[in-house]
Amino acid sequence: MCSLTFLIYLINVSGHQQKNLSWYQRFKIIEGIARGILYLHEHSRLKVIHRDIKPSNILLDENMNPKISDFGMAKIMDIDQDRGKTKRIVGT
């Protein structure tokens, strides 16, 4: 598995492109991330708010399927709760 940041870096190295993603692959990665967030917020047994979504926290398997990782700053909400208040800024 590699992170999305690593893949973006490989594509954007100045003067040397190792791999180009097609628009179809890009769309599938974005769609997979959106499905993962929807699952965490709506369909999971626990309602999870990740609070640190960024490219380095998205892992891609050998088939380019995205996996959300690093739940260190995640917050578990009550299942019927649809709003929350935080008193501090988190994430990087």
Secondary structure as a PSIPRED ss2 file (coil, helix, strand):
# PSIPRED VFORMAT (PSIPRED V4.0)

   1 M C   1.000  0.000  0.000
   2 C E   0.000  0.000  1.000
   3 S E   0.000  0.000  1.000
   4 L H   0.000  1.000  0.000
   5 T H   0.000  1.000  0.000
   6 F H   0.000  1.000  0.000
   7 L H   0.000  1.000  0.000
   8 I H   0.000  1.000  0.000
   9 Y H   0.000  1.000  0.000
  10 L H   0.000  1.000  0.000
  11 I H   0.000  1.000  0.000
  12 N H   0.000  1.000  0.000
  13 V C   1.000  0.000  0.000
  14 S C   1.000  0.000  0.000
  15 G C   1.000  0.000  0.000
  16 H C   1.000  0.000  0.000
  17 Q C   1.000  0.000  0.000
  18 Q C   1.000  0.000  0.000
  19 K C   1.000  0.000  0.000
  20 N C   1.000  0.000  0.000
  21 L C   1.000  0.000  0.000
  22 S C   1.000  0.000  0.000
  23 W H   0.000  1.000  0.000
  24 Y H   0.000  1.000  0.000
  25 Q H   0.000  1.000  0.000
  26 R H   0.000  1.000  0.000
  27 F H   0.000  1.000  0.000
  28 K H   0.000  1.000  0.000
  29 I H   0.000  1.000  0.000
  30 I H   0.000  1.000  0.000
  31 E H   0.000  1.000  0.000
  32 G H   0.000  1.000  0.000
  33 I H   0.000  1.000  0.000
  34 A H   0.000  1.000  0.000
  35 R H   0.000  1.000  0.000
  36 G H   0.000  1.000  0.000
  37 I H   0.000  1.000  0.000
  38 L H   0.000  1.000  0.000
  39 Y H   0.000  1.000  0.000
  40 L H   0.000  1.000  0.000
  41 H H   0.000  1.000  0.000
  42 E H   0.000  1.000  0.000
  43 H H   0.000  1.000  0.000
  44 S C   1.000  0.000  0.000
  45 R C   1.000  0.000  0.000
  46 L C   1.000  0.000  0.000
  47 K E   0.000  0.000  1.000
  48 V E   0.000  0.000  1.000
  49 I E   0.000  0.000  1.000
  50 H C   1.000  0.000  0.000
  51 R C   1.000  0.000  0.000
  52 D C   1.000  0.000  0.000
  53 I C   1.000  0.000  0.000
  54 K C   1.000  0.000  0.000
  55 P H   0.000  1.000  0.000
  56 S H   0.000  1.000  0.000
  57 N H   0.000  1.000  0.000
  58 I E   0.000  0.000  1.000
  59 L E   0.000  0.000  1.000
  60 L E   0.000  0.000  1.000
  61 D C   1.000  0.000  0.000
  62 E C   1.000  0.000  0.000
  63 N C   1.000  0.000  0.000
  64 M C   1.000  0.000  0.000
  65 N C   1.000  0.000  0.000
  66 P E   0.000  0.000  1.000
  67 K E   0.000  0.000  1.000
  68 I E   0.000  0.000  1.000
  69 S C   1.000  0.000  0.000
  70 D C   1.000  0.000  0.000
  71 F C   1.000  0.000  0.000
  72 G C   1.000  0.000  0.000
  73 M C   1.000  0.000  0.000
  74 A C   1.000  0.000  0.000
  75 K E   0.000  0.000  1.000
  76 I E   0.000  0.000  1.000
  77 M E   0.000  0.000  1.000
  78 D C   1.000  0.000  0.000
  79 I C   1.000  0.000  0.000
  80 D C   1.000  0.000  0.000
  81 Q C   1.000  0.000  0.000
  82 D C   1.000  0.000  0.000
  83 R C   1.000  0.000  0.000
  84 G C   1.000  0.000  0.000
  85 K C   1.000  0.000  0.000
  86 T C   1.000  0.000  0.000
  87 K C   1.000  0.000  0.000
  88 R C   1.000  0.000  0.000
  89 I C   1.000  0.000  0.000
  90 V C   1.000  0.000  0.000
  91 G C   1.000  0.000  0.000
  92 T C   1.000  0.000  0.000
